[in-house]
């Protein structure tokens, strides 16, 4: 577990170095961006496609604006960590995050998101459930195109089939992020969350129901493109 965590952290750090180097130079004069992928600004105007790769999943997304202060994403995820824990398990996720800007100042911004969707793990028998995380993002924009901030999530998944179902896996997660627009079309970043996955499960046969708490985390490299 410790070796795996060190490996993912080192990989994320090395992958973020080019973004940090580019961010130090700043956007070209006159360039302007008005959206984020993992930050506190919704997508306005043209839609954005992105990939977020790391632990516990690789996600592919398409995000488009609903109003000046809200957007919607359609996302497909390849899962390989059970509910963000260090337990390896392959699965699939289909979800549709909704984001709403709560406040937009010159340098400080806040956003609310809800991420309803479906999850399936290829265990025997298979595990199927409904996810509905909610979260807040607090962003600081020290210069045009660069955003750093903190995300606070409360993850929730109701598992309705598979071993020990029904099960409710939930828990808080907190972590920093950095997002940088290389130009108005290309975005790079690093997104993290660290917290707990509390697994409340029912009894099955002679095994009594109960709860189990595990460390859970998210560390993903972000690459986005806006045509």
Secondary structure, DSSP 8 states (H G I E B T S, - for coil): -HHHHHHHHHHHHHHHHHHHHHHHH---TT------SSSS----SS-EEEEEEEESEEEEEEEEEEETTEEEEEEEEEEEEGGGBS-EEEEEEEEEEEEEEEEE-SSEEEEEEEEEEEEEE--SS-EEEEEEEEEEEEEEEEETTEEEEEEEEEEEEEEEESTT-SEEEEEEEEEEEEEEESSSSEEEEEEEEEEEEEEEE--BTTB--EEEEEEEEEEEEEEEE--
